[in-house]
Amino acid sequence: MTHETASNIATYVSKCLQLAMLLEVSAYPKPGNVHRTADFQKTGYEHFLASAVSLAPYFKHAAEQGIRVFKKKITISQVGIGKTIRNAVEDVLVWQHGGNTLLGSIILLIPIATAAGLTLAKNASFPVSKLRTSLRYVCDSTTAKDAVDVYDAITLAKPGGLGNAPRLDVTDVKSRKKILEEGVNLFKVFEISSSWDSISAEWVSNFHITFDFGYPFFKQQLKETKNVNIATVHTYLKILSEVPDTLIIRKAGAEKAEWVSGQAKRILEIGGLTTEKGRKSVSDLDKKLHDKAHKLNPGTTADIMSAILAIAVLNGYRP
C-alpha cells in the first residue's frame, strides 16, 4: 500500500461518515429530535451541521490508525480510540455554540472509522461482514486510558440525563483513578453501563442494532421507497418501536419511553411517510416530543441511526 493510497482511504472514510451524519440530522420529520424543520430552544440544525464538519479530521485520523494497525506500525491497543473521541468532542464544542450535539454519534462512529480504515486496507472491496469483524477487534482492544479519555469527553459534552452509575460513575472524580489502577478498559466500562444505555450496549454487542436489523431495514426501505429521507425516518421509527430510547428512560422514565415506542410502532403500521394519515401522525408525534425540557427526545436512537447510515455510505450508498 502506498502512502497516497492510505491517505485516500482515510479521506474516503472521513467523507462517508460526515455524509452519514448530515443525512441523519437532515432527515425529517424525525420525531423528538433536531432536523431540518425543527430546532430545540438552544440547539438548532446549523449546530449539527457545524459539528459534522468539525469531525472530518478525527474520522480521518481514526481511519489512519486502522491502516497503521494493518501495516503493523502500531498495535491495535495503541489506536487511541478514547483520545480521538475526547479531541473530537472538544473541537465540536469550539465550532458551534449549541452545546452537546453529537457525543453518542462520535462514540459510535470513531471505532467504525478505525475499523473501516483497517478493513479497506486489507480488502479491495468493502464486505460489511469484514467491517463488523474489524469493529469487534477494535472495541475489544481498548485500554484503561481510552476509558479515562472517554470520561473526559463526557464531562466536556455535559450530556443530559446522565444520572449516577453504581460503579465507576463518570461524575465521581475518583472513578478515573480506579479505572487506571484496576486496568478497566473502555469495553469493560461500556459493559457496566450497557444495561441502561444503548450506545454502550452497541459497543459490547458488536453493534447489534446497527447491523442486525437497522441496516437491513434501511436497505429494504430504500429499495421500496427510493427515497433516502423516508428510509431514514422509517428506520429511525423502527428502532424506536423495538428499542425504547434509553435517553428518554433516564430523563422521563421507562413508562414514557414505552409510550413513545408504541407511537412509533403505530405510525409504521399506518404507512409512515408513505400515507397521508401516517405523515400527519409523524408530524403530530414530532410536536408532542418537542417538550421544552427535552425529556422526550430520542437522542440515542438518532445516534444509532448515524451508525446505520455510516455503514450504508461506506458500502456504496450515495444520495
VEXVEX-671366 format. One record per residue (C-alpha): residue number from 1; y, x, z; residue in three letters. Coordinates in Angstrom, 1 decimal, m for minus. Layout:
% residues N
R     n        v        u        w   res
R   NUM        Y        X        Z   ALA
...
//
This chain:
% residues 319
R     n        v        u        w   res
R     1      0.0      0.0      0.0   MET
R     2      3.4      1.4     m1.0   THR
R     3      6.5      1.2      1.3   HIS
R     4      8.0     m1.1     m1.3   GLU
R     5      5.0     m3.4     m1.2   THR
R     6      5.1     m3.5      2.6   ALA
R     7      8.8     m4.3      2.6   SER
R     8      8.3     m7.1      0.0   ASN
R     9      5.5     m8.6      2.1   ILE
R    10      7.7     m8.7      5.3   ALA
R    11     10.7    m10.1      3.4   THR
R    12      8.4    m12.8      1.8   TYR
R    13      7.1    m13.8      5.2   VAL
R    14     10.6    m14.0      6.7   SER
R    15     11.8    m16.2      3.8   LYS
R    16      8.7    m18.5      4.2   CYS
R    17      9.3    m19.0      7.9   LEU
R    18     13.1    m19.6      7.5   GLN
R    19     12.4    m22.2      4.9   LEU
R    20      9.9    m23.9      7.2   ALA
R    21     12.5    m24.1      9.9   MET
R    22     15.1    m25.5      7.6   LEU
R    23     12.7    m28.1      6.2   LEU
R    24     11.7    m29.2      9.7   GLU
R    25     15.3    m29.7     11.0   VAL
R    26     16.4    m31.4      7.8   SER
R    27     13.6    m34.0      7.9   ALA
R    28     15.0    m37.4      8.7   TYR
R    29     14.9    m39.7     10.5   PRO
R    30     12.8    m37.7     12.9   LYS
R    31     12.8    m40.0     16.0   PRO
R    32     14.5    m38.5     19.0   GLY
R    33     15.4    m35.0     17.6   ASN
R    34     18.3    m33.5     15.7   VAL
R    35     18.1    m33.9     12.0   HIS
R    36     20.5    m34.1      9.1   ARG
R    37     21.8    m37.6     10.0   THR
R    38     21.6    m37.3     13.8   ALA
R    39     23.0    m34.8     16.4   ASP
R    40     22.8    m34.5     20.2   PHE
R    41     26.0    m34.5     22.1   GLN
R    42     26.3    m30.7     22.4   LYS
R    43     23.7    m29.6     19.8   THR
R    44     24.0    m30.5     16.2   GLY
R    45     22.3    m30.0     12.9   TYR
R    46     24.5    m27.0     12.0   GLU
R    47     23.4    m25.2     15.2   HIS
R    48     19.8    m25.3     14.0   PHE
R    49     20.8    m24.1     10.5   LEU
R    50     22.7    m21.1     12.1   ALA
R    51     19.7    m20.4     14.3   SER
R    52     17.3    m20.3     11.4   ALA
R    53     19.5    m17.9      9.5   VAL
R    54     19.8    m15.6     12.5   SER
R    55     16.0    m15.3     12.8   LEU
R    56     15.4    m13.6      9.4   ALA
R    57     15.3    m10.0     10.7   PRO
R    58     13.0    m10.9     13.6   TYR
R    59     10.5    m12.7     11.3   PHE
R    60     10.6     m9.6      9.1   LYS
R    61     10.1     m7.2     11.9   HIS
R    62      7.2     m9.2     13.3   ALA
R    63      5.6     m9.2      9.8   ALA
R    64      6.2     m5.4      9.5   GLU
R    65      4.4     m4.9     12.8   GLN
R    66      1.4     m6.7     11.4   GLY
R    67      1.5     m4.4      8.4   ILE
R    68      1.7     m1.4     10.7   ARG
R    69     m1.4     m2.5     12.5   VAL
R    70     m3.3     m2.8      9.2   PHE
R    71     m2.1      0.7      8.3   LYS
R    72     m3.2      2.0     11.7   LYS
R    73      0.3      3.2     12.5   LYS
R    74      0.2      1.2     15.8   ILE
R    75     m2.5     m0.6     17.7   THR
R    76     m2.5     m4.4     18.0   ILE
R    77     m1.3     m4.2     21.6   SER
R    78      1.7     m2.2     20.6   GLN
R    79      3.1     m5.0     18.3   VAL
R    80      5.6     m6.2     21.0   GLY
R    81      5.5     m9.9     20.4   ILE
R    82      7.3    m10.6     23.6   GLY
R    83     10.2     m8.2     22.9   LYS
R    84     10.7     m9.7     19.4   THR
R    85     10.7    m13.2     20.9   ILE
R    86     13.3    m12.2     23.5   ARG
R    87     15.5    m10.4     21.0   ASN
R    88     15.3    m13.4     18.6   ALA
R    89     16.3    m15.9     21.3   VAL
R    90     19.2    m13.6     22.3   GLU
R    91     20.5    m13.4     18.7   ASP
R    92     20.1    m17.2     18.2   VAL
R    93     22.5    m17.7     21.1   LEU
R    94     25.0    m15.3     19.5   VAL
R    95     25.0    m17.1     16.2   TRP
R    96     25.7    m20.6     17.4   GLN
R    97     27.2    m22.5     20.4   HIS
R    98     24.7    m25.4     20.7   GLY
R    99     22.6    m23.9     23.4   GLY
R   100     18.8    m23.7     23.2   ASN
R   101     17.8    m24.8     19.7   THR
R   102     14.5    m23.1     18.8   LEU
R   103     12.8    m21.5     21.7   LEU
R   104      9.5    m23.3     21.2   GLY
R   105      9.5    m22.6     17.5   SER
R   106     10.2    m19.0     18.0   ILE
R   107      7.3    m18.6     20.4   ILE
R   108      5.0    m20.2     17.8   LEU
R   109      6.4    m18.5     14.7   LEU
R   110      6.8    m14.9     15.8   ILE
R   111      3.0    m14.4     16.2   PRO
R   112      2.5    m16.3     12.9   ILE
R   113      4.8    m13.8     11.2   ALA
R   114      2.9    m10.9     12.6   THR
R   115     m0.5    m12.5     11.6   ALA
R   116      0.9    m13.2      8.1   ALA
R   117      2.0     m9.6      7.6   GLY
R   118     m1.4     m8.4      8.7   LEU
R   119     m3.2    m10.9      6.5   THR
R   120     m1.2    m10.3      3.4   LEU
R   121     m1.6     m6.5      3.9   ALA
R   122     m5.4     m7.0      3.9   LYS
R   123     m5.7     m9.6      1.1   ASN
R   124     m4.2    m10.1     m2.3   ALA
R   125     m4.3    m13.8     m1.8   SER
R   126     m3.5    m15.9      1.3   PHE
R   127     m6.5    m17.6      2.7   PRO
R   128     m5.4    m19.9      5.6   VAL
R   129     m8.7    m19.2      7.4   SER
R   130     m8.0    m15.5      7.5   LYS
R   131     m4.4    m16.1      8.7   LEU
R   132     m5.9    m18.0     11.6   ARG
R   133     m8.3    m15.2     12.4   THR
R   134     m5.4    m12.7     12.4   SER
R   135     m3.4    m15.1     14.6   LEU
R   136     m6.2    m15.2     17.2   ARG
R   137     m6.3    m11.4     17.2   TYR
R   138     m2.5    m11.1     17.6   VAL
R   139     m2.3    m13.6     20.5   CYS
R   140     m5.4    m12.3     22.3   ASP
R   141     m4.0     m8.7     22.3   SER
R   142     m0.7     m9.3     24.0   THR
R   143      0.3     m7.4     27.1   THR
R   144      1.9     m8.0     30.5   ALA
R   145      5.1     m6.5     29.1   LYS
R   146      5.0     m9.2     26.4   ASP
R   147      4.8    m11.8     29.2   ALA
R   148      7.8    m10.5     31.1   VAL
R   149      9.8    m10.3     27.8   ASP
R   150      9.0    m14.0     27.1   VAL
R   151     10.0    m14.9     30.7   TYR
R   152     13.3    m13.2     29.9   ASP
R   153     13.6    m15.2     26.7   ALA
R   154     13.0    m18.5     28.5   ILE
R   155     15.6    m17.5     31.1   THR
R   156     18.1    m16.8     28.4   LEU
R   157     17.5    m20.1     26.5   ALA
R   158     17.6    m22.3     29.6   LYS
R   159     15.4    m25.0     28.2   PRO
R   160     15.5    m28.5     29.6   GLY
R   161     12.7    m30.0     31.7   GLY
R   162     11.3    m26.6     32.8   LEU
R   163     10.2    m27.7     36.2   GLY
R   164      8.2    m25.4     38.6   ASN
R   165      4.8    m23.9     38.0   ALA
R   166      2.2    m23.5     40.7   PRO
R   167      1.7    m19.8     39.8   ARG
R   168      3.9    m17.2     38.1   LEU
R   169      6.8    m19.6     37.9   ASP
R   170      9.3    m18.4     35.3   VAL
R   171     12.2    m19.4     37.7   THR
R   172     10.7    m17.2     40.5   ASP
R   173     12.2    m13.7     40.4   VAL
R   174      9.0    m12.3     41.9   LYS
R   175      6.9    m13.5     39.0   SER
R   176      7.7    m10.7     36.7   ARG
R   177      6.7     m8.1     39.3   LYS
R   178      3.4     m9.9     39.9   LYS
R   179      2.7    m10.1     36.1   ILE
R   180      3.2     m6.3     35.7   LEU
R   181      1.3     m5.4     38.9   GLU
R   182     m1.7     m7.7     38.1   GLU
R   183     m1.7     m7.0     34.3   GLY
R   184     m1.4    m10.6     33.3   VAL
R   185     m0.9    m10.6     29.6   ASN
R   186      1.1    m13.3     27.7   LEU
R   187     m2.1    m15.1     26.5   PHE
R   188     m3.2    m15.4     30.2   LYS
R   189      0.2    m16.7     31.2   VAL
R   190      0.0    m19.4     28.5   PHE
R   191     m3.5    m20.3     29.7   GLU
R   192     m1.9    m21.1     33.1   ILE
R   193      0.7    m23.4     31.5   SER
R   194     m1.4    m24.9     28.7   SER
R   195     m2.3    m28.0     30.7   SER
R   196      1.3    m29.2     30.8   TRP
R   197      2.9    m27.5     27.8   ASP
R   198      1.7    m28.0     24.2   SER
R   199      3.4    m24.7     23.0   ILE
R   200      1.2    m22.8     25.5   SER
R   201     m1.8    m24.9     24.5   ALA
R   202     m1.3    m23.9     20.8   GLU
R   203     m1.4    m20.3     21.8   TRP
R   204     m4.6    m20.5     23.8   VAL
R   205     m6.4    m22.9     21.4   SER
R   206     m5.7    m20.8     18.3   ASN
R   207     m3.1    m23.3     17.2   PHE
R   208     m5.4    m26.3     17.3   HIS
R   209     m2.8    m29.0     16.5   ILE
R   210     m1.2    m26.9     13.7   THR
R   211     m4.4    m26.0     11.8   PHE
R   212     m7.0    m28.7     12.7   ASP
R   213     m5.1    m31.8     12.0   PHE
R   214     m1.3    m31.2     11.5   GLY
R   215     m1.6    m29.1      8.4   TYR
R   216     m4.4    m31.1      6.7   PRO
R   217     m2.5    m34.3      7.4   PHE
R   218      0.8    m32.8      5.9   PHE
R   219     m1.1    m31.8      2.8   LYS
R   220     m2.6    m35.2      2.4   GLN
R   221      0.8    m36.9      2.9   GLN
R   222      2.5    m34.5      0.4   LEU
R   223     m0.2    m35.4     m2.2   LYS
R   224      0.1    m39.1     m1.6   GLU
R   225      3.9    m39.4     m1.4   THR
R   226      5.0    m36.4     m3.4   LYS
R   227      8.0    m36.3     m1.0   ASN
R   228      8.4    m33.4      1.5   VAL
R   229     10.7    m35.5      3.7   ASN
R   230      8.3    m38.4      4.0   ILE
R   231      5.3    m36.0      4.5   ALA
R   232      7.2    m34.1      7.3   THR
R   233      8.3    m37.2      9.1   VAL
R   234      4.9    m38.8      8.9   HIS
R   235      3.1    m35.6     10.1   THR
R   236      5.6    m35.4     13.0   TYR
R   237      4.8    m39.1     13.9   LEU
R   238      1.1    m38.4     13.5   LYS
R   239      1.2    m35.5     16.0   ILE
R   240      3.4    m37.6     18.3   LEU
R   241      1.0    m40.5     18.1   SER
R   242     m2.0    m38.4     19.2   GLU
R   243     m0.5    m35.8     21.5   VAL
R   244      2.1    m37.2     24.0   PRO
R   245      5.1    m34.8     23.9   ASP
R   246      4.9    m32.5     26.9   THR
R   247      8.7    m32.1     26.9   LEU
R   248      9.1    m35.8     27.4   ILE
R   249      6.4    m35.7     30.1   ILE
R   250      8.2    m33.1     32.0   ARG
R   251     11.6    m34.8     31.7   LYS
R   252     10.7    m38.5     31.9   ALA
R   253      7.0    m38.8     33.0   GLY
R   254      3.7    m39.5     31.3   ALA
R   255      4.2    m43.2     31.0   GLU
R   256      7.3    m42.8     28.9   LYS
R   257      5.6    m40.2     26.8   ALA
R   258      2.7    m42.5     26.2   GLU
R   259      5.1    m45.3     25.2   TRP
R   260      6.7    m43.0     22.6   VAL
R   261      3.3    m42.1     21.3   SER
R   262      2.4    m45.7     20.9   GLY
R   263      5.6    m46.4     19.0   GLN
R   264      4.8    m43.5     16.6   ALA
R   265      1.3    m44.9     16.0   LYS
R   266      2.6    m48.4     15.3   ARG
R   267      5.1    m47.0     12.8   ILE
R   268      2.5    m45.2     10.9   LEU
R   269      0.3    m48.3     10.8   GLU
R   270      3.0    m50.3      9.1   ILE
R   271      3.6    m47.6      6.5   GLY
R   272      6.2    m45.4      8.0   GLY
R   273      8.9    m44.4      5.5   LEU
R   274      7.0    m45.9      2.6   THR
R   275      7.7    m49.5      3.6   THR
R   276     10.9    m51.4      4.4   GLU
R   277      9.5    m52.5      7.8   LYS
R   278      8.4    m49.0      8.6   GLY
R   279     11.7    m47.5      7.6   ARG
R   280     13.5    m49.9      9.9   LYS
R   281     11.1    m49.2     12.8   SER
R   282     11.6    m45.4     12.4   VAL
R   283     15.4    m45.8     12.4   SER
R   284     15.2    m48.1     15.5   ASP
R   285     13.0    m45.7     17.4   LEU
R   286     15.3    m42.8     16.5   ASP
R   287     18.2    m44.6     18.1   LYS
R   288     16.2    m45.6     21.2   LYS
R   289     15.1    m42.0     21.8   LEU
R   290     18.6    m40.5     21.4   HIS
R   291     19.4    m41.2     25.0   ASP
R   292     22.4    m39.3     26.5   LYS
R   293     20.3    m37.4     28.9   ALA
R   294     17.9    m36.3     26.1   HIS
R   295     14.9    m37.2     28.3   LYS
R   296     13.1    m38.8     25.4   LEU
R   297     13.4    m36.2     22.7   ASN
R   298     10.0    m35.0     21.4   PRO
R   299     11.2    m31.4     21.1   GLY
R   300      7.7    m29.9     21.5   THR
R   301      6.4    m32.0     18.6   THR
R   302      9.3    m30.7     16.4   ALA
R   303      8.4    m27.1     17.3   ASP
R   304      4.8    m27.6     16.3   ILE
R   305      6.0    m29.2     13.1   MET
R   306      7.8    m26.0     12.3   SER
R   307      4.5    m24.1     12.6   ALA
R   308      2.8    m26.6     10.3   ILE
R   309      5.5    m26.2      7.7   LEU
R   310      5.2    m22.4      8.1   ALA
R   311      1.5    m22.5      7.2   ILE
R   312      2.3    m24.7      4.2   ALA
R   313      5.0    m22.5      2.8   VAL
R   314      3.1    m19.3      3.4   LEU
R   315      0.2    m20.9      1.5   ASN
R   316      2.5    m21.6     m1.5   GLY
R   317      4.3    m24.9     m0.9   TYR
R   318      7.7    m25.0     m2.5   ARG
R   319     10.1    m28.0     m2.3   PRO
//
